[in-house]
Amino acid sequence: MKKIIIFYIFLLIDSSAQDLQRTVEELMKTNPIILERAKNYESTQKDIDIAFAGYYPKIDLSLGGGFEQTKKNTILRGEESFDFAVYQNSLKYTQNIFEGFNTYHKVQGQEYRTIGAAYSYVEKVNTTTLDMANTYLALMKNQELIQTAQRNIDINTEILRKVKRLYEAGLTTLSEVHKIESSLALALSNYVVQENTLLDASYNLGRVLGRRLNPTEMSRPVILTQLPKTREDATEMALNYNPSLLASEYNVKLAQATKEERTSPFYPKLDIEIAELSNKNLSAIEGTDDRFRAMAYLSYNLFNGFADSAALQKSKFTLYQEHEKKNTIKRQVVESLNLAWNAYEKLQEQLVHLQTYKEYSKKTLNLYSKEFDLGRRSLLDLLAAQNDYINSDVQILSTEYSILYAKYRVMDSMGILVSSILGKNASKIYESVSLKTQDLRK
């Protein structure tokens, strides 16, 4: 089978990335969709053996024994009846010599179909791994966001404590107390909403993995890797190594082989047959009848109701159809890569501004807190500064996780997502469907 070169991008991953790696390794062993594709490959692989059988001879043994009664009525002898115990045995050897290259193209087609099934398996592995990474990141993001929500509660609680102290000292109004109490109630409500979102993320991960994980025992994967320097380089890799495109390429080759196979009825067929026949008391002839026969048979269909021509034309249209399917997939791969690449670039730019936003929000909150204690800032000013700071945290967290996912999407389009996460362990996946891998670290 064709050797596929998988580019293992050299990753510097801390121990947290190993959590995702172990999760993906478990996914490979338990996900029913991936296992179904693996079994489909094994089933398809047997079709090669079935097609290859056309190169081998056929040997047929027939043994028959029983009773035969024959009645004859002739002018000379009148009516006669014969009752014999008979047997009729034969051993026949048949070897096809030529069948219009039918077997050759059939075997070739099944080989292409099997390689296509192998890449279809790799495609599903990559797609499911991307889904796994997405749900894994979503769970981790919401686990960190719930911690942010808790910090918001803590800040509101601390402000409420200060406001109550000022109120008891006669330095503020009851409306100020109620304002911060309402702000604290909203923070508690947001925490409950975030808890629900976290549960949803946990169940979504369980849908892909088959079991739920405890987010407190998970860590955020940190991937330090170098993607291709330009979008064009990434696109070139995607067009060469995306498993969906590779599977489509072999579907085109299968259609081509099928078209060639449909030309075989337009050629003559040549078979050699060697037979040994052994009969006794057959057809009212008493005695044994042993025969040996070696024959060459040439057959040539001259007319078949245009069925062969129609089948050939159909196979040509199927070939055109597979070409267009490949073109469609090519467009989808390029589009997916471009969208992921755009998101990765713009999210990085956005993160820079958000970090500046957080830095100034923190400084403003600290200053407003001191000025509030001195009576120089109102409670509304302090709450606004607090909301800015919490909002900057939330947006930075969301953007950082979006960058990770965008990077995974780029690697998925390039066909190296699983290799990037599992490293050398990914070779087992490709070898399980007879695809060889070559480690080219950069």
C-alpha positions as CSV (number, residue, x, y, z in Angstrom):
1,M,0.0,0.0,0.0
2,K,1.0,3.6,-0.6
3,K,3.3,5.0,2.1
4,I,1.9,8.1,3.8
5,I,4.3,10.6,5.3
6,I,3.0,12.1,8.5
7,F,4.7,15.3,9.6
8,Y,5.0,15.1,13.4
9,I,5.4,18.7,14.4
10,F,7.8,18.8,17.4
11,L,5.7,19.8,20.4
12,L,6.9,21.2,23.7
13,I,4.0,20.2,25.9
14,D,3.9,20.4,29.7
15,S,2.4,17.6,31.8
16,S,-1.1,19.1,31.3
17,A,-1.0,18.1,27.6
18,Q,-0.5,14.5,28.7
19,D,-4.0,14.6,30.1
20,L,-5.4,15.3,26.7
21,Q,-3.0,12.7,25.2
22,R,-4.3,10.0,27.5
23,T,-7.9,11.0,26.8
24,V,-7.3,10.7,23.1
25,E,-5.6,7.4,23.5
26,E,-8.6,6.2,25.5
27,L,-10.9,7.6,22.7
28,M,-9.1,5.4,20.1
29,K,-9.9,2.3,22.1
30,T,-13.5,3.0,23.1
31,N,-15.2,5.3,20.6
32,P,-17.8,3.2,18.7
33,I,-17.6,5.3,15.5
34,I,-13.8,4.9,15.3
35,L,-14.1,1.1,16.1
36,E,-16.8,0.8,13.4
37,R,-14.5,2.4,10.8
38,A,-11.7,0.1,11.8
39,K,-13.9,-3.0,11.3
40,N,-15.1,-1.6,8.0
41,Y,-11.5,-1.5,6.9
42,E,-10.9,-5.1,8.0
43,S,-14.1,-6.2,6.2
44,T,-13.1,-4.3,3.0
45,Q,-9.6,-5.8,3.1
46,K,-11.1,-9.2,2.6
47,D,-12.6,-8.1,-0.7
48,I,-9.0,-8.1,-2.1
49,D,-8.8,-11.8,-1.4
50,I,-12.1,-12.4,-2.9
51,A,-11.1,-10.6,-6.1
52,F,-7.7,-12.3,-6.2
53,A,-9.4,-15.6,-6.3
54,G,-9.9,-15.0,-10.0
55,Y,-6.2,-15.8,-10.6
56,Y,-6.5,-19.3,-9.1
57,P,-8.0,-22.4,-10.7
58,K,-11.3,-23.9,-9.7
59,I,-11.4,-27.5,-8.7
60,D,-14.8,-29.2,-8.5
61,L,-15.5,-32.6,-7.2
62,S,-19.0,-34.2,-7.8
63,L,-20.0,-37.6,-6.4
64,G,-23.4,-39.1,-7.2
65,G,-24.9,-42.5,-6.5
66,G,-28.4,-43.9,-6.5
67,F,-31.0,-45.8,-8.5
68,E,-32.1,-45.2,-12.1
69,Q,-35.1,-46.8,-13.8
70,T,-35.3,-46.5,-17.6
71,K,-38.2,-47.5,-19.8
72,K,-37.8,-47.9,-23.6
73,N,-40.3,-48.7,-26.3
74,T,-38.7,-49.5,-29.7
75,I,-40.1,-51.1,-32.9
76,L,-37.7,-53.9,-32.8
77,R,-37.6,-54.8,-29.1
78,G,-40.9,-53.5,-27.9
79,E,-41.2,-52.1,-24.4
80,E,-38.2,-52.7,-22.1
81,S,-37.4,-51.6,-18.5
82,F,-34.0,-51.2,-16.9
83,D,-33.4,-50.9,-13.2
84,F,-29.8,-50.1,-12.3
85,A,-27.8,-48.9,-9.3
86,V,-25.8,-46.1,-10.8
87,Y,-23.1,-43.7,-9.9
88,Q,-21.9,-40.5,-11.6
89,N,-18.6,-39.0,-10.4
90,S,-16.4,-36.2,-11.8
91,L,-13.4,-34.2,-10.9
92,K,-13.0,-31.0,-12.9
93,Y,-10.1,-28.5,-13.0
94,T,-10.8,-25.1,-14.6
95,Q,-8.3,-22.3,-15.1
96,N,-9.1,-19.0,-16.7
97,I,-6.4,-17.8,-19.0
98,F,-7.8,-14.6,-20.2
99,E,-11.0,-12.6,-19.4
100,G,-10.3,-9.2,-20.8
101,F,-8.1,-8.2,-17.8
102,N,-11.2,-8.4,-15.6
103,T,-9.4,-10.0,-12.6
104,Y,-6.5,-7.6,-12.8
105,H,-8.8,-4.5,-12.7
106,K,-11.0,-6.1,-10.0
107,V,-8.1,-6.7,-7.7
108,Q,-6.7,-3.2,-8.4
109,G,-10.1,-1.7,-7.6
110,Q,-10.4,-3.6,-4.4
111,E,-6.9,-2.5,-3.3
112,Y,-7.8,1.1,-4.0
113,R,-11.1,0.6,-2.1
114,T,-9.2,-0.8,0.9
115,I,-6.7,2.1,1.0
116,G,-9.7,4.5,0.7
117,A,-11.3,2.7,3.7
118,A,-8.0,3.1,5.6
119,Y,-7.9,6.8,5.0
120,S,-11.6,7.0,5.8
121,Y,-10.7,5.4,9.2
122,V,-7.9,8.0,9.7
123,E,-10.4,10.7,8.7
124,K,-12.8,9.6,11.4
125,V,-10.0,9.4,13.9
126,N,-9.0,13.0,13.2
127,T,-12.6,14.3,13.2
128,T,-13.4,12.6,16.5
129,T,-10.2,13.7,18.0
130,L,-11.0,17.3,17.0
131,D,-14.4,16.9,18.6
132,M,-12.7,15.4,21.7
133,A,-10.3,18.4,21.9
134,N,-13.2,20.8,21.5
135,T,-15.2,19.3,24.3
136,Y,-12.1,18.9,26.5
137,L,-11.2,22.6,26.0
138,A,-14.8,23.6,26.7
139,L,-14.9,21.7,29.9
140,M,-11.6,23.2,31.0
141,K,-12.7,26.7,30.0
142,N,-15.9,26.5,32.0
143,Q,-14.0,25.1,35.0
144,E,-11.8,28.2,35.0
145,L,-14.8,30.5,34.3
146,I,-16.5,29.1,37.4
147,Q,-13.5,30.1,39.4
148,T,-13.7,33.6,37.9
149,A,-17.4,33.6,38.9
150,Q,-16.4,32.7,42.4
151,R,-13.8,35.5,42.5
152,N,-16.6,37.9,41.5
153,I,-18.7,36.7,44.4
154,D,-15.7,37.1,46.8
155,I,-15.1,40.7,45.5
156,N,-18.8,41.6,46.0
157,T,-18.8,40.0,49.4
158,E,-15.8,42.1,50.4
159,I,-17.3,45.3,49.1
160,L,-20.6,44.5,50.9
161,R,-18.6,44.1,54.1
162,K,-17.0,47.5,53.6
163,V,-20.2,49.2,52.7
164,K,-22.0,47.8,55.8
165,R,-19.2,48.9,58.0
166,L,-19.5,52.4,56.5
167,Y,-23.3,52.4,56.8
168,E,-23.0,51.3,60.5
169,A,-20.6,54.3,61.0
170,G,-23.1,56.6,59.3
171,L,-20.8,57.3,56.4
172,T,-23.1,55.9,53.6
173,T,-26.7,55.3,52.8
174,L,-29.0,52.3,53.0
175,S,-29.4,52.5,49.2
176,E,-25.7,51.8,48.8
177,V,-26.0,48.7,50.9
178,H,-29.0,47.5,48.8
179,K,-27.1,48.2,45.6
180,I,-24.1,46.0,46.6
181,E,-26.5,43.4,47.9
182,S,-28.2,43.3,44.5
183,S,-24.8,43.1,42.8
184,L,-23.9,40.2,45.0
185,A,-27.2,38.4,44.2
186,L,-26.5,38.8,40.5
187,A,-23.0,37.4,41.0
188,L,-24.5,34.4,42.8
189,S,-27.0,34.0,40.0
190,N,-24.2,34.1,37.4
191,Y,-22.3,31.4,39.4
192,V,-25.3,29.1,39.2
193,V,-25.6,29.7,35.4
194,Q,-21.9,28.9,35.1
195,E,-22.4,25.7,37.1
196,N,-25.1,24.6,34.6
197,T,-22.8,25.5,31.7
198,L,-20.1,23.4,33.3
199,L,-22.4,20.4,33.6
200,D,-23.4,20.7,30.0
201,A,-19.7,20.8,29.0
202,S,-19.1,17.7,31.2
203,Y,-21.9,15.8,29.5
204,N,-20.7,16.8,26.0
205,L,-17.3,15.4,26.8
206,G,-18.9,12.3,28.1
207,R,-20.8,11.9,24.8
208,V,-17.6,11.7,22.9
209,L,-15.4,9.8,25.4
210,G,-18.1,7.5,26.8
211,R,-17.6,8.6,30.4
212,R,-17.4,11.9,32.3
213,L,-14.2,13.4,33.6
214,N,-13.7,15.4,36.7
215,P,-12.6,18.9,35.6
216,T,-10.7,19.6,38.8
217,E,-8.4,16.7,37.9
218,M,-7.7,18.0,34.4
219,S,-5.3,20.7,33.3
220,R,-5.3,23.1,30.4
221,P,-3.2,21.8,27.5
222,V,-0.4,24.1,26.6
223,I,0.9,23.5,23.1
224,L,4.0,25.3,22.0
225,T,4.4,24.4,18.3
226,Q,5.3,26.0,15.1
227,L,2.6,26.0,12.5
228,P,3.7,26.6,8.9
229,K,5.0,30.1,8.5
230,T,2.5,31.1,5.8
231,R,-1.1,30.2,5.0
232,E,0.1,28.9,1.6
233,D,2.4,26.4,3.2
234,A,-0.4,25.2,5.5
235,T,-2.7,24.9,2.5
236,E,-0.1,22.8,0.6
237,M,0.2,20.4,3.5
238,A,-3.6,20.2,3.8
239,L,-3.9,19.3,0.1
240,N,-1.2,16.6,0.4
241,Y,-2.1,15.0,3.7
242,N,-5.7,15.7,4.7
243,P,-7.2,12.2,5.1
244,S,-10.6,13.2,3.6
245,L,-8.8,14.3,0.4
246,L,-6.7,11.1,0.4
247,A,-9.8,8.9,0.8
248,S,-11.4,10.8,-2.0
249,E,-8.3,10.3,-4.2
250,Y,-8.6,6.6,-3.8
251,N,-12.3,6.7,-4.5
252,V,-11.4,8.2,-7.9
253,K,-8.8,5.5,-8.5
254,L,-11.5,2.9,-7.6
255,A,-13.9,4.4,-10.1
256,Q,-11.2,4.4,-12.7
257,A,-10.4,0.7,-12.1
258,T,-14.1,-0.1,-12.2
259,K,-14.4,1.6,-15.6
260,E,-11.5,-0.5,-16.9
261,E,-13.2,-3.6,-15.4
262,R,-16.3,-2.8,-17.4
263,T,-14.4,-3.1,-20.7
264,S,-13.7,-6.8,-20.1
265,P,-16.9,-8.1,-21.7
266,F,-15.7,-6.7,-25.0
267,Y,-12.9,-9.2,-25.1
268,P,-13.0,-12.9,-25.7
269,K,-12.7,-15.3,-22.8
270,L,-10.3,-18.3,-22.7
271,D,-10.5,-21.1,-20.2
272,I,-8.7,-24.5,-19.9
273,E,-10.7,-27.3,-18.5
274,I,-9.3,-30.7,-17.4
275,A,-11.9,-33.3,-16.3
276,E,-12.0,-36.9,-15.1
277,L,-15.4,-38.6,-15.4
278,S,-16.4,-41.9,-13.9
279,N,-19.9,-43.3,-14.5
280,K,-21.6,-46.7,-14.1
281,N,-25.0,-47.9,-15.5
282,L,-25.8,-44.4,-16.7
283,S,-28.6,-43.8,-19.2
284,A,-29.6,-47.5,-19.3
285,I,-26.2,-48.6,-20.5
286,E,-24.9,-51.3,-18.2
287,G,-21.3,-51.1,-17.3
288,T,-18.7,-48.5,-16.4
289,D,-17.8,-45.4,-18.5
290,D,-14.6,-43.6,-17.5
291,R,-13.4,-40.6,-19.5
292,F,-10.6,-38.1,-19.4
293,R,-11.0,-34.7,-21.1
294,A,-8.7,-31.8,-21.6
295,M,-10.2,-28.8,-23.4
296,A,-9.6,-25.2,-24.2
297,Y,-12.7,-23.1,-24.5
298,L,-12.8,-19.8,-26.3
299,S,-16.0,-17.8,-25.8
300,Y,-16.9,-14.4,-27.2
301,N,-20.1,-12.6,-26.6
302,L,-21.3,-10.9,-29.8
303,F,-24.4,-9.2,-28.5
304,N,-25.8,-8.7,-25.0
305,G,-28.6,-6.3,-25.5
306,F,-26.3,-3.2,-25.1
307,A,-26.0,-4.0,-21.4
308,D,-22.2,-4.0,-21.5
309,S,-22.1,-0.6,-23.3
310,A,-24.5,0.8,-20.8
311,A,-22.5,-0.5,-17.9
312,L,-19.3,1.1,-19.3
313,Q,-21.0,4.4,-19.8
314,K,-22.4,4.3,-16.3
315,S,-18.9,3.7,-14.9
316,K,-17.6,6.7,-16.8
317,F,-20.2,8.9,-15.2
318,T,-19.4,7.5,-11.8
319,L,-15.7,8.4,-12.4
320,Y,-16.7,12.0,-13.3
321,Q,-18.9,12.0,-10.2
322,E,-16.0,11.0,-8.0
323,H,-13.8,13.6,-9.5
324,E,-16.3,16.3,-8.7
325,K,-16.7,14.9,-5.1
326,K,-12.9,15.2,-4.7
327,N,-13.1,18.8,-6.0
328,T,-15.8,19.6,-3.5
329,I,-13.8,18.1,-0.6
330,K,-10.8,20.0,-1.8
331,R,-12.7,23.3,-1.6
332,Q,-14.1,22.4,1.9
333,V,-10.6,21.6,3.2
334,V,-9.2,24.8,1.9
335,E,-12.1,26.8,3.3
336,S,-11.9,25.1,6.7
337,L,-8.1,25.8,6.8
338,N,-8.6,29.4,5.9
339,L,-11.3,29.9,8.5
340,A,-9.2,28.3,11.2
341,W,-6.1,30.3,10.1
342,N,-8.0,33.6,10.2
343,A,-9.4,32.8,13.6
344,Y,-5.9,31.9,14.9
345,E,-4.4,35.1,13.6
346,K,-7.1,37.4,14.7
347,L,-7.6,35.8,18.1
348,Q,-3.9,36.3,18.8
349,E,-4.3,40.0,17.9
350,Q,-7.4,40.2,20.1
351,L,-5.6,38.6,23.0
352,V,-2.9,41.3,23.0
353,H,-5.6,44.1,23.4
354,L,-7.5,42.1,26.0
355,Q,-4.3,41.7,28.1
356,T,-3.9,45.5,28.0
357,Y,-7.5,45.8,28.9
358,K,-7.1,43.5,31.9
359,E,-3.9,45.3,33.0
360,Y,-5.6,48.7,33.1
361,S,-8.8,47.3,34.6
362,K,-6.8,45.9,37.5
363,K,-5.0,49.1,38.1
364,T,-8.3,51.0,37.9
365,L,-10.0,48.6,40.3
366,N,-7.2,48.9,42.8
367,L,-7.2,52.7,42.6
368,Y,-11.0,53.0,42.8
369,S,-11.0,50.6,45.8
370,K,-8.6,52.9,47.7
371,E,-10.5,56.0,46.6
372,F,-13.7,54.4,47.7
373,D,-12.3,53.8,51.1
374,L,-11.3,57.5,51.2
375,G,-14.8,58.5,50.1
376,R,-13.6,59.9,46.8
377,R,-15.4,57.3,44.6
378,S,-19.0,56.2,44.6
379,L,-20.1,52.6,44.9
380,L,-21.3,52.7,41.3
381,D,-17.7,53.7,40.2
382,L,-16.3,50.8,42.2
383,L,-18.8,48.3,40.8
384,A,-18.1,49.4,37.3
385,A,-14.4,49.0,37.8
386,Q,-15.0,45.6,39.3
387,N,-17.2,44.5,36.4
388,D,-14.5,45.7,33.9
389,Y,-11.9,43.6,35.6
390,I,-14.0,40.4,35.8
391,N,-15.1,40.9,32.2
392,S,-11.4,41.2,31.1
393,D,-10.7,37.9,32.9
394,V,-13.6,36.2,31.2
395,Q,-12.7,37.4,27.7
396,I,-9.1,36.5,28.1
397,L,-9.9,33.0,29.2
398,S,-12.4,32.5,26.3
399,T,-9.9,33.9,23.8
400,E,-7.0,31.8,25.0
401,Y,-9.1,28.6,24.7
402,S,-10.4,29.8,21.3
403,I,-6.8,30.1,20.2
404,L,-6.0,26.6,21.3
405,Y,-9.0,25.3,19.4
406,A,-8.2,27.3,16.3
407,K,-4.7,25.8,16.3
408,Y,-6.2,22.3,16.6
409,R,-8.5,23.1,13.7
410,V,-5.5,24.2,11.5
411,M,-3.7,20.9,12.4
412,D,-6.9,18.9,11.7
413,S,-7.1,20.5,8.2
414,M,-3.5,19.7,7.6
415,G,-4.1,16.1,8.6
416,I,-1.7,16.1,11.6
417,L,-3.9,16.6,14.6
418,V,-3.7,13.1,16.0
419,S,0.1,13.0,15.3
420,S,0.5,16.3,17.0
421,I,-1.3,15.1,20.2
422,L,-0.1,11.5,20.4
423,G,3.4,11.9,19.0
424,K,5.0,8.6,18.2
425,N,2.0,6.7,19.6
426,A,0.1,7.9,16.6
427,S,2.0,5.3,14.4
428,K,-0.1,2.5,15.9
429,I,-3.2,4.1,14.5
430,Y,-1.8,4.2,11.0
431,E,-0.2,0.8,11.2
432,S,-3.5,-0.7,12.3
433,V,-4.8,0.0,8.8
434,S,-1.5,-0.8,7.0
435,L,-0.5,2.8,6.4
436,K,3.2,3.4,7.1
437,T,4.3,6.6,8.8
438,Q,7.6,8.4,8.6
439,D,8.6,10.7,11.5
440,L,9.8,14.0,10.0
441,R,10.2,16.3,13.0
442,K,10.8,20.0,12.3
